[in-house]
Amino acid sequence: MLPEFLLAFGVYPVIFAAAITAFAIGFIWHGMVFGKQWVALVGFSKKEIESGKKKGMGKPAFTQFVISVVMSFALFSVLSLTEATTIPGATMTAFWVWLGFVATVQLGPVVWEKTPFKLYLINTGYYLVSMIAVANVIVILLT
């Protein structure tokens, strides 16, 4: 449950906390857990990696955080509409949203653009874990 002083800001602190959760999971997922595999599957050359290190990761990281905020707000909206207020309810809601809108849509490039299936598994796996975590953070902080 949120402290009283944060409730004055509405759901925005909850959305922000959920977005930070998704961003942190992405950092760990695409870095420590699957980083080398992901880089190889995406096809980044050593030159591109070095160039990215020199430019810095500020702009892509900021963009990904904005994506996490939008995803968290959308998932908050779905949880509100479905009245999912428990951890099992939030988990199932996140799973069905992921299955219907992420897993299926991201399979298109595998079929049509020859994106490696392993890359699909890494990317959609991240979204499954992150969406379940986001949904649970929202429910925990609002109940």
N, C-alpha and C positions, 0 to 999 in steps of 0.2 A: 504494500500500500504506500502511496506517495505521502510524504509529509504535507501537512496542511498548507504551508506557505507555497509549495509548488502547485497545489491544486488551483491556485488563483490564475495560473498560466494555462489552464485547461489541459488538453491532452498533449500539448507540444513537448513538455519534458519527457513524456513517455515515448513519443515518436522519436525524439532525439536519442534516448537511451537504447531503443530498439535498433535504430540506425547504427549507432556505435557498435552494438553487438554484431550486426551483420558485417560491418566493415572489419571488425577484429577477426571474425571467423574467416573472412576472405583473405586477410593478411596471412593468417596461419595456414589456411588451406592451399593458397596459391604460392606460398613461400616455403614454409618448413615441411609441409606434408607432401604436396605434389609439385613443388616448384620446378625441379629439374625436368620432370616428365612433361609438365605443362609447357615450359619453354621449348622443349624439343618438338612437341606435337604442334604448337603454334607455328613453329618454323622460323623463329628469330635467329638471325645470324649473329656471330660474335660481334661483328661491326655494329649491328643494331642494338645489341645489349650494351656495348660500351658507349654508344651515342646516347642511349637512354639514361645511363648512369651519369653522364656529363650534364645532360639537360636537367636531370632531377625528375623525381616522380610526383612533384607537387600538383601539376595540372591533372594528370590521370587519377591521382589519389583523390583530389577534390571532386572530380567528376564522378568517381565511384561512390564517394560518400553521398553526393546528391542523389544518385541512383538508389542508394540504401535508404535515404529519407523517403523518397517517393514510394519505394516498395513497402516500407514500414507503414506509411500512411494508408496505402491501398489495403494492406493486410488488416490494419486497424479497422478500416471501413467494413471489410468483409466480416471480421469478427463481430463487429457491432450489429451488422444486419442479420447475422445468423444467431446472435445472442450467445455466442460461445464464450462462457465465462469461467470455464475450468481448464486445467492443463490438458486433460484428455480431449476435451472439445476443441481447444485451440490447436492441439497437435493434429487432430483429424481434419480440421478446417484447412490448416496450412498444407497438409498432405494433398488434399483434393484440389486445392488451388494450384499447387505445384504440378500435380499430375495433369490437370486440364490445360494449364496455360504456360508452363515452363517445359516440362518433359516432352510434351507433344510438339510444341513450336520449335524447340531446339533440335528436334530429330530431323526436321526438314533439311538443314544443311548437310547432315550425314547422308541422307538419301540423294539429294540433288547436287551438292557441291563437293562431295567426296571428303568432307571433314572427317578426320579419324574418329572412329567410334570411341576409342579411349579418351579422346578430348571431350567428346559428348558426356561420357561418364564422369569425368573430373568436373566439368562445368555444371552439369545438372545435379550432381551429387552435392556440390557446394550450395546450390540454391535450395535443395531439399533441407539440408542441415540448417542453413541460415534462416529459411522461412519458418521452420519449426521453432528455432530459437527465438526469432523475432515475435512470433505469435505468443510464445510462452512468457517472454519478457513483458509484453503488453498486458496479458492476463494477470500476471503476478503483480505488476505495479498498479493495476487498476482495481484489484479486488482486495 
